[in-house]
Each structure stands twice: as C-alpha cells, then as structure tokens.
Amino acid sequence: MSRIGIFGGTFDPIHNGHLITAQSVRELRKLDKIIFIPTFISPHKQHKAASNAEHRINMLRIALK
C-alpha cells in the first residue's frame, strides 16, 4: 500500500518554503509521494484576488519538475 500525503494551498505563487515543507514531511513520515492540491479560494486571503487556476496549476507543474 502506498503512503501518500496531501498538501493543499493556493500556491500563489508556489515557493521554496512549500517545496521544503513537502520534502521534509515526505521524509519524516516516509511517504511515497505528496499530492499538491491548489485551493480555489484561500480562507486566509479572502480579500485578495488569486491568480487564475490554470496559471497556478502551471506554476505547480514547473516547480515540481
């Protein structure tokens, strides 16, 4: 059975802090992989417009290569 982590956030933009956190959790919890799930609206940034969803998905794809 695979051990999978889920990491949610707006990732607007994704940055090294996100990547370092995900890698640390992956190692500490001995996960096989982490799935990044961008949220549509951040509960912490309700008064700020987010970049469009397609743009954020593309940023994630590039950062995770």
PyMOL Python script that loads the backbone (N, CA, C, O; Angstrom):
from pymol import cmd

cmd.read_pdbstr("""\
ATOM      1  N   MET A   1       0.840  -1.175   0.000  1.00  0.00           N
ATOM      2  CA  MET A   1       0.000   0.000   0.000  1.00  0.00           C
ATOM      3  C   MET A   1       0.891   1.246   0.000  1.00  0.00           C
ATOM      4  O   MET A   1       1.863   1.321   0.752  1.00  0.00           O
ATOM      5  N   SER A   2       0.556   2.212  -0.839  1.00  0.00           N
ATOM      6  CA  SER A   2       1.312   3.458  -0.919  1.00  0.00           C
ATOM      7  C   SER A   2       0.950   4.383   0.232  1.00  0.00           C
ATOM      8  O   SER A   2      -0.190   4.421   0.696  1.00  0.00           O
ATOM      9  N   ARG A   3       1.949   5.120   0.673  1.00  0.00           N
ATOM     10  CA  ARG A   3       1.738   6.153   1.693  1.00  0.00           C
ATOM     11  C   ARG A   3       1.786   7.496   0.973  1.00  0.00           C
ATOM     12  O   ARG A   3       2.822   7.890   0.436  1.00  0.00           O
ATOM     13  N   ILE A   4       0.659   8.187   0.970  1.00  0.00           N
ATOM     14  CA  ILE A   4       0.516   9.409   0.194  1.00  0.00           C
ATOM     15  C   ILE A   4       0.135  10.562   1.111  1.00  0.00           C
ATOM     16  O   ILE A   4      -0.742  10.426   1.965  1.00  0.00           O
ATOM     17  N   GLY A   5       0.804  11.704   0.926  1.00  0.00           N
ATOM     18  CA  GLY A   5       0.465  12.925   1.643  1.00  0.00           C
ATOM     19  C   GLY A   5      -0.292  13.864   0.727  1.00  0.00           C
ATOM     20  O   GLY A   5      -0.137  13.820  -0.493  1.00  0.00           O
ATOM     21  N   ILE A   6      -1.109  14.712   1.325  1.00  0.00           N
ATOM     22  CA  ILE A   6      -1.856  15.719   0.561  1.00  0.00           C
ATOM     23  C   ILE A   6      -1.479  17.085   1.105  1.00  0.00           C
ATOM     24  O   ILE A   6      -1.531  17.320   2.312  1.00  0.00           O
ATOM     25  N   PHE A   7      -1.098  17.983   0.205  1.00  0.00           N
ATOM     26  CA  PHE A   7      -0.671  19.325   0.582  1.00  0.00           C
ATOM     27  C   PHE A   7      -1.562  20.312  -0.158  1.00  0.00           C
ATOM     28  O   PHE A   7      -1.481  20.434  -1.380  1.00  0.00           O
ATOM     29  N   GLY A   8      -2.403  21.010   0.576  1.00  0.00           N
ATOM     30  CA  GLY A   8      -3.307  21.985  -0.029  1.00  0.00           C
ATOM     31  C   GLY A   8      -2.869  23.406   0.246  1.00  0.00           C
ATOM     32  O   GLY A   8      -2.238  23.690   1.265  1.00  0.00           O
ATOM     33  N   GLY A   9      -3.203  24.283  -0.656  1.00  0.00           N
ATOM     34  CA  GLY A   9      -2.896  25.706  -0.510  1.00  0.00           C
ATOM     35  C   GLY A   9      -3.214  26.426  -1.803  1.00  0.00           C
ATOM     36  O   GLY A   9      -3.523  25.799  -2.816  1.00  0.00           O
ATOM     37  N   THR A  10      -3.137  27.746  -1.763  1.00  0.00           N
ATOM     38  CA  THR A  10      -3.374  28.478  -3.008  1.00  0.00           C
ATOM     39  C   THR A  10      -2.154  28.405  -3.927  1.00  0.00           C
ATOM     40  O   THR A  10      -2.287  28.480  -5.148  1.00  0.00           O
ATOM     41  N   PHE A  11      -0.970  28.260  -3.337  1.00  0.00           N
ATOM     42  CA  PHE A  11       0.273  28.196  -4.114  1.00  0.00           C
ATOM     43  C   PHE A  11       0.314  29.354  -5.117  1.00  0.00           C
ATOM     44  O   PHE A  11       0.506  29.163  -6.318  1.00  0.00           O
ATOM     45  N   ASP A  12       0.129  30.545  -4.579  1.00  0.00           N
ATOM     46  CA  ASP A  12       0.023  31.745  -5.428  1.00  0.00           C
ATOM     47  C   ASP A  12       0.986  32.825  -4.941  1.00  0.00           C
ATOM     48  O   ASP A  12       0.572  33.791  -4.300  1.00  0.00           O
ATOM     49  N   PRO A  13       2.249  32.658  -5.243  1.00  0.00           N
ATOM     50  CA  PRO A  13       2.873  31.617  -6.050  1.00  0.00           C
ATOM     51  C   PRO A  13       3.412  30.493  -5.163  1.00  0.00           C
ATOM     52  O   PRO A  13       3.554  30.655  -3.951  1.00  0.00           O
ATOM     53  N   ILE A  14       3.703  29.379  -5.775  1.00  0.00           N
ATOM     54  CA  ILE A  14       4.423  28.327  -5.055  1.00  0.00           C
ATOM     55  C   ILE A  14       5.851  28.829  -4.852  1.00  0.00           C
ATOM     56  O   ILE A  14       6.397  29.516  -5.715  1.00  0.00           O
ATOM     57  N   HIS A  15       6.457  28.488  -3.713  1.00  0.00           N
ATOM     58  CA  HIS A  15       7.812  28.966  -3.429  1.00  0.00           C
ATOM     59  C   HIS A  15       8.607  27.872  -2.715  1.00  0.00           C
ATOM     60  O   HIS A  15       8.079  26.810  -2.385  1.00  0.00           O
ATOM     61  N   ASN A  16       9.873  28.156  -2.488  1.00  0.00           N
ATOM     62  CA  ASN A  16      10.761  27.163  -1.879  1.00  0.00           C
ATOM     63  C   ASN A  16      10.266  26.698  -0.515  1.00  0.00           C
ATOM     64  O   ASN A  16      10.494  25.546  -0.146  1.00  0.00           O
ATOM     65  N   GLY A  17       9.602  27.555   0.235  1.00  0.00           N
ATOM     66  CA  GLY A  17       9.062  27.149   1.532  1.00  0.00           C
ATOM     67  C   GLY A  17       8.064  26.017   1.396  1.00  0.00           C
ATOM     68  O   GLY A  17       8.057  25.098   2.215  1.00  0.00           O
ATOM     69  N   HIS A  18       7.216  26.068   0.370  1.00  0.00           N
ATOM     70  CA  HIS A  18       6.269  24.978   0.110  1.00  0.00           C
ATOM     71  C   HIS A  18       7.026  23.689  -0.212  1.00  0.00           C
ATOM     72  O   HIS A  18       6.711  22.622   0.315  1.00  0.00           O
ATOM     73  N   LEU A  19       8.018  23.802  -1.077  1.00  0.00           N
ATOM     74  CA  LEU A  19       8.757  22.628  -1.527  1.00  0.00           C
ATOM     75  C   LEU A  19       9.570  22.003  -0.397  1.00  0.00           C
ATOM     76  O   LEU A  19       9.615  20.779  -0.268  1.00  0.00           O
ATOM     77  N   ILE A  20      10.209  22.834   0.416  1.00  0.00           N
ATOM     78  CA  ILE A  20      10.998  22.337   1.544  1.00  0.00           C
ATOM     79  C   ILE A  20      10.095  21.658   2.566  1.00  0.00           C
ATOM     80  O   ILE A  20      10.437  20.600   3.094  1.00  0.00           O
ATOM     81  N   THR A  21       8.944  22.261   2.845  1.00  0.00           N
ATOM     82  CA  THR A  21       7.991  21.676   3.790  1.00  0.00           C
ATOM     83  C   THR A  21       7.516  20.315   3.292  1.00  0.00           C
ATOM     84  O   THR A  21       7.500  19.345   4.049  1.00  0.00           O
ATOM     85  N   ALA A  22       7.132  20.245   2.033  1.00  0.00           N
ATOM     86  CA  ALA A  22       6.643  18.981   1.469  1.00  0.00           C
ATOM     87  C   ALA A  22       7.717  17.903   1.524  1.00  0.00           C
ATOM     88  O   ALA A  22       7.429  16.762   1.884  1.00  0.00           O
ATOM     89  N   GLN A  23       8.943  18.248   1.174  1.00  0.00           N
ATOM     90  CA  GLN A  23      10.032  17.268   1.186  1.00  0.00           C
ATOM     91  C   GLN A  23      10.327  16.804   2.612  1.00  0.00           C
ATOM     92  O   GLN A  23      10.571  15.619   2.839  1.00  0.00           O
ATOM     93  N   SER A  24      10.307  17.718   3.563  1.00  0.00           N
ATOM     94  CA  SER A  24      10.565  17.356   4.965  1.00  0.00           C
ATOM     95  C   SER A  24       9.503  16.405   5.493  1.00  0.00           C
ATOM     96  O   SER A  24       9.820  15.404   6.135  1.00  0.00           O
ATOM     97  N   VAL A  25       8.239  16.720   5.222  1.00  0.00           N
ATOM     98  CA  VAL A  25       7.144  15.852   5.674  1.00  0.00           C
ATOM     99  C   VAL A  25       7.231  14.489   4.986  1.00  0.00           C
ATOM    100  O   VAL A  25       7.009  13.452   5.611  1.00  0.00           O
ATOM    101  N   ARG A  26       7.553  14.506   3.711  1.00  0.00           N
ATOM    102  CA  ARG A  26       7.689  13.241   2.965  1.00  0.00           C
ATOM    103  C   ARG A  26       8.748  12.343   3.612  1.00  0.00           C
ATOM    104  O   ARG A  26       8.540  11.141   3.775  1.00  0.00           O
ATOM    105  N   GLU A  27       9.868  12.935   3.973  1.00  0.00           N
ATOM    106  CA  GLU A  27      10.950  12.158   4.593  1.00  0.00           C
ATOM    107  C   GLU A  27      10.595  11.721   6.013  1.00  0.00           C
ATOM    108  O   GLU A  27      10.791  10.559   6.370  1.00  0.00           O
ATOM    109  N   LEU A  28      10.073  12.643   6.826  1.00  0.00           N
ATOM    110  CA  LEU A  28       9.740  12.328   8.215  1.00  0.00           C
ATOM    111  C   LEU A  28       8.669  11.254   8.337  1.00  0.00           C
ATOM    112  O   LEU A  28       8.750  10.384   9.204  1.00  0.00           O
ATOM    113  N   ARG A  29       7.669  11.317   7.469  1.00  0.00           N
ATOM    114  CA  ARG A  29       6.547  10.376   7.526  1.00  0.00           C
ATOM    115  C   ARG A  29       6.717   9.183   6.593  1.00  0.00           C
ATOM    116  O   ARG A  29       5.833   8.333   6.480  1.00  0.00           O
ATOM    117  N   LYS A  30       7.878   9.136   5.923  1.00  0.00           N
ATOM    118  CA  LYS A  30       8.187   8.035   4.998  1.00  0.00           C
ATOM    119  C   LYS A  30       7.077   7.832   3.954  1.00  0.00           C
ATOM    120  O   LYS A  30       6.586   6.724   3.738  1.00  0.00           O
ATOM    121  N   LEU A  31       6.707   8.949   3.320  1.00  0.00           N
ATOM    122  CA  LEU A  31       5.656   8.909   2.304  1.00  0.00           C
ATOM    123  C   LEU A  31       6.248   8.553   0.948  1.00  0.00           C
ATOM    124  O   LEU A  31       7.396   8.888   0.655  1.00  0.00           O
ATOM    125  N   ASP A  32       5.466   7.881   0.132  1.00  0.00           N
ATOM    126  CA  ASP A  32       5.885   7.562  -1.222  1.00  0.00           C
ATOM    127  C   ASP A  32       5.767   8.770  -2.143  1.00  0.00           C
ATOM    128  O   ASP A  32       6.563   8.945  -3.065  1.00  0.00           O
ATOM    129  N   LYS A  33       4.765   9.595  -1.878  1.00  0.00           N
ATOM    130  CA  LYS A  33       4.602  10.804  -2.682  1.00  0.00           C
ATOM    131  C   LYS A  33       3.688  11.774  -1.952  1.00  0.00           C
ATOM    132  O   LYS A  33       2.995  11.414  -1.000  1.00  0.00           O
ATOM    133  N   ILE A  34       3.706  13.012  -2.424  1.00  0.00           N
ATOM    134  CA  ILE A  34       2.811  14.049  -1.918  1.00  0.00           C
ATOM    135  C   ILE A  34       2.048  14.616  -3.103  1.00  0.00           C
ATOM    136  O   ILE A  34       2.634  14.942  -4.136  1.00  0.00           O
ATOM    137  N   ILE A  35       0.750  14.729  -2.946  1.00  0.00           N
ATOM    138  CA  ILE A  35      -0.107  15.318  -3.972  1.00  0.00           C
ATOM    139  C   ILE A  35      -0.400  16.761  -3.566  1.00  0.00           C
ATOM    140  O   ILE A  35      -0.917  17.012  -2.477  1.00  0.00           O
ATOM    141  N   PHE A  36      -0.073  17.697  -4.436  1.00  0.00           N
ATOM    142  CA  PHE A  36      -0.345  19.117  -4.210  1.00  0.00           C
ATOM    143  C   PHE A  36      -1.725  19.431  -4.776  1.00  0.00           C
ATOM    144  O   PHE A  36      -2.011  19.121  -5.933  1.00  0.00           O
ATOM    145  N   ILE A  37      -2.571  20.041  -3.968  1.00  0.00           N
ATOM    146  CA  ILE A  37      -3.923  20.388  -4.407  1.00  0.00           C
ATOM    147  C   ILE A  37      -4.121  21.890  -4.197  1.00  0.00           C
ATOM    148  O   ILE A  37      -4.254  22.346  -3.061  1.00  0.00           O
ATOM    149  N   PRO A  38      -4.142  22.659  -5.292  1.00  0.00           N
ATOM    150  CA  PRO A  38      -4.383  24.097  -5.138  1.00  0.00           C
ATOM    151  C   PRO A  38      -5.845  24.373  -4.812  1.00  0.00           C
ATOM    152  O   PRO A  38      -6.752  23.836  -5.448  1.00  0.00           O
ATOM    153  N   THR A  39      -6.056  25.215  -3.816  1.00  0.00           N
ATOM    154  CA  THR A  39      -7.419  25.584  -3.439  1.00  0.00           C
ATOM    155  C   THR A  39      -7.908  26.720  -4.328  1.00  0.00           C
ATOM    156  O   THR A  39      -7.118  27.510  -4.845  1.00  0.00           O
ATOM    157  N   PHE A  40      -9.215  26.785  -4.493  1.00  0.00           N
ATOM    158  CA  PHE A  40      -9.785  27.841  -5.327  1.00  0.00           C
ATOM    159  C   PHE A  40      -9.740  29.182  -4.607  1.00  0.00           C
ATOM    160  O   PHE A  40      -9.331  30.189  -5.184  1.00  0.00           O
ATOM    161  N   ILE A  41     -10.161  29.192  -3.348  1.00  0.00           N
ATOM    162  CA  ILE A  41     -10.165  30.415  -2.545  1.00  0.00           C
ATOM    163  C   ILE A  41      -9.487  30.100  -1.211  1.00  0.00           C
ATOM    164  O   ILE A  41      -9.883  29.166  -0.512  1.00  0.00           O
ATOM    165  N   SER A  42      -8.472  30.877  -0.865  1.00  0.00           N
ATOM    166  CA  SER A  42      -7.783  30.682   0.404  1.00  0.00           C
ATOM    167  C   SER A  42      -8.605  31.273   1.547  1.00  0.00           C
ATOM    168  O   SER A  42      -9.061  32.412   1.443  1.00  0.00           O
ATOM    169  N   PRO A  43      -8.803  30.533   2.626  1.00  0.00           N
ATOM    170  CA  PRO A  43      -9.522  31.099   3.768  1.00  0.00           C
ATOM    171  C   PRO A  43      -8.709  32.202   4.452  1.00  0.00           C
ATOM    172  O   PRO A  43      -9.259  32.990   5.221  1.00  0.00           O
ATOM    173  N   HIS A  44      -7.408  32.259   4.175  1.00  0.00           N
ATOM    174  CA  HIS A  44      -6.544  33.257   4.804  1.00  0.00           C
ATOM    175  C   HIS A  44      -6.339  34.491   3.937  1.00  0.00           C
ATOM    176  O   HIS A  44      -5.772  35.480   4.400  1.00  0.00           O
ATOM    177  N   LYS A  45      -6.784  34.450   2.707  1.00  0.00           N
ATOM    178  CA  LYS A  45      -6.590  35.575   1.783  1.00  0.00           C
ATOM    179  C   LYS A  45      -7.903  35.906   1.068  1.00  0.00           C
ATOM    180  O   LYS A  45      -7.924  36.074  -0.151  1.00  0.00           O
ATOM    181  N   GLN A  46      -8.980  35.998   1.818  1.00  0.00           N
ATOM    182  CA  GLN A  46     -10.300  36.203   1.215  1.00  0.00           C
ATOM    183  C   GLN A  46     -10.458  37.554   0.536  1.00  0.00           C
ATOM    184  O   GLN A  46     -11.294  37.700  -0.356  1.00  0.00           O
ATOM    185  N   HIS A  47      -9.676  38.536   0.937  1.00  0.00           N
ATOM    186  CA  HIS A  47      -9.830  39.875   0.379  1.00  0.00           C
ATOM    187  C   HIS A  47      -8.800  40.183  -0.704  1.00  0.00           C
ATOM    188  O   HIS A  47      -8.643  41.330  -1.125  1.00  0.00           O
ATOM    189  N   LYS A  48      -8.111  39.154  -1.140  1.00  0.00           N
ATOM    190  CA  LYS A  48      -7.111  39.323  -2.182  1.00  0.00           C
ATOM    191  C   LYS A  48      -7.457  38.393  -3.346  1.00  0.00           C
ATOM    192  O   LYS A  48      -7.699  37.202  -3.149  1.00  0.00           O
ATOM    193  N   ALA A  49      -7.476  38.943  -4.541  1.00  0.00           N
ATOM    194  CA  ALA A  49      -7.774  38.120  -5.719  1.00  0.00           C
ATOM    195  C   ALA A  49      -6.595  37.200  -6.020  1.00  0.00           C
ATOM    196  O   ALA A  49      -5.445  37.638  -6.027  1.00  0.00           O
ATOM    197  N   ALA A  50      -6.884  35.941  -6.267  1.00  0.00           N
ATOM    198  CA  ALA A  50      -5.848  34.967  -6.600  1.00  0.00           C
ATOM    199  C   ALA A  50      -5.627  34.950  -8.111  1.00  0.00           C
ATOM    200  O   ALA A  50      -6.497  35.343  -8.889  1.00  0.00           O
ATOM    201  N   SER A  51      -4.453  34.488  -8.501  1.00  0.00           N
ATOM    202  CA  SER A  51      -4.181  34.278  -9.924  1.00  0.00           C
ATOM    203  C   SER A  51      -5.153  33.214 -10.428  1.00  0.00           C
ATOM    204  O   SER A  51      -5.694  32.441  -9.637  1.00  0.00           O
ATOM    205  N   ASN A  52      -5.372  33.173 -11.725  1.00  0.00           N
ATOM    206  CA  ASN A  52      -6.334  32.193 -12.222  1.00  0.00           C
ATOM    207  C   ASN A  52      -5.820  30.771 -12.002  1.00  0.00           C
ATOM    208  O   ASN A  52      -4.615  30.535 -11.916  1.00  0.00           O
ATOM    209  N   ALA A  53      -6.746  29.846 -11.914  1.00  0.00           N
ATOM    210  CA  ALA A  53      -6.434  28.465 -11.543  1.00  0.00           C
ATOM    211  C   ALA A  53      -5.461  27.809 -12.514  1.00  0.00           C
ATOM    212  O   ALA A  53      -4.545  27.106 -12.088  1.00  0.00           O
ATOM    213  N   GLU A  54      -5.643  28.026 -13.792  1.00  0.00           N
ATOM    214  CA  GLU A  54      -4.762  27.405 -14.784  1.00  0.00           C
ATOM    215  C   GLU A  54      -3.323  27.880 -14.610  1.00  0.00           C
ATOM    216  O   GLU A  54      -2.380  27.098 -14.732  1.00  0.00           O
ATOM    217  N   HIS A  55      -3.165  29.168 -14.324  1.00  0.00           N
ATOM    218  CA  HIS A  55      -1.827  29.729 -14.114  1.00  0.00           C
ATOM    219  C   HIS A  55      -1.168  29.093 -12.886  1.00  0.00           C
ATOM    220  O   HIS A  55       0.018  28.766 -12.921  1.00  0.00           O
ATOM    221  N   ARG A  56      -1.927  28.918 -11.806  1.00  0.00           N
ATOM    222  CA  ARG A  56      -1.372  28.316 -10.589  1.00  0.00           C
ATOM    223  C   ARG A  56      -1.016  26.842 -10.805  1.00  0.00           C
ATOM    224  O   ARG A  56      -0.003  26.368 -10.291  1.00  0.00           O
ATOM    225  N   ILE A  57      -1.837  26.121 -11.557  1.00  0.00           N
ATOM    226  CA  ILE A  57      -1.519  24.719 -11.878  1.00  0.00           C
ATOM    227  C   ILE A  57      -0.214  24.657 -12.667  1.00  0.00           C
ATOM    228  O   ILE A  57       0.640  23.812 -12.399  1.00  0.00           O
ATOM    229  N   ASN A  58      -0.063  25.554 -13.642  1.00  0.00           N
ATOM    230  CA  ASN A  58       1.174  25.573 -14.439  1.00  0.00           C
ATOM    231  C   ASN A  58       2.378  25.899 -13.577  1.00  0.00           C
ATOM    232  O   ASN A  58       3.442  25.310 -13.764  1.00  0.00           O
ATOM    233  N   MET A  59       2.233  26.847 -12.614  1.00  0.00           N
ATOM    234  CA  MET A  59       3.337  27.166 -11.702  1.00  0.00           C
ATOM    235  C   MET A  59       3.723  25.929 -10.892  1.00  0.00           C
ATOM    236  O   MET A  59       4.907  25.656 -10.693  1.00  0.00           O
ATOM    237  N   LEU A  60       2.718  25.182 -10.424  1.00  0.00           N
ATOM    238  CA  LEU A  60       2.984  23.954  -9.667  1.00  0.00           C
ATOM    239  C   LEU A  60       3.728  22.935 -10.518  1.00  0.00           C
ATOM    240  O   LEU A  60       4.711  22.349 -10.064  1.00  0.00           O
ATOM    241  N   ARG A  61       3.277  22.722 -11.726  1.00  0.00           N
ATOM    242  CA  ARG A  61       3.934  21.754 -12.617  1.00  0.00           C
ATOM    243  C   ARG A  61       5.395  22.089 -12.841  1.00  0.00           C
ATOM    244  O   ARG A  61       6.256  21.210 -12.805  1.00  0.00           O
ATOM    245  N   ILE A  62       5.671  23.363 -13.073  1.00  0.00           N
ATOM    246  CA  ILE A  62       7.054  23.793 -13.306  1.00  0.00           C
ATOM    247  C   ILE A  62       7.890  23.612 -12.043  1.00  0.00           C
ATOM    248  O   ILE A  62       9.008  23.101 -12.106  1.00  0.00           O
ATOM    249  N   ALA A  63       7.356  24.028 -10.903  1.00  0.00           N
ATOM    250  CA  ALA A  63       8.108  23.951  -9.647  1.00  0.00           C
ATOM    251  C   ALA A  63       8.385  22.519  -9.220  1.00  0.00           C
ATOM    252  O   ALA A  63       9.399  22.251  -8.576  1.00  0.00           O
ATOM    253  N   LEU A  64       7.489  21.588  -9.572  1.00  0.00           N
ATOM    254  CA  LEU A  64       7.625  20.208  -9.126  1.00  0.00           C
ATOM    255  C   LEU A  64       8.455  19.327 -10.065  1.00  0.00           C
ATOM    256  O   LEU A  64       8.663  18.147  -9.783  1.00  0.00           O
ATOM    257  N   LYS A  65       8.926  19.892 -11.172  1.00  0.00           N
ATOM    258  CA  LYS A  65       9.769  19.110 -12.091  1.00  0.00           C
ATOM    259  C   LYS A  65      11.099  18.789 -11.449  1.00  0.00           C
ATOM    260  O   LYS A  65      11.941  18.138 -12.067  1.00  0.00           O
TER     261      LYS A  65
END
""", "prot")
cmd.dss("prot")
cmd.show_as("cartoon", "prot")
cmd.util.cbc("prot")
cmd.orient("prot")
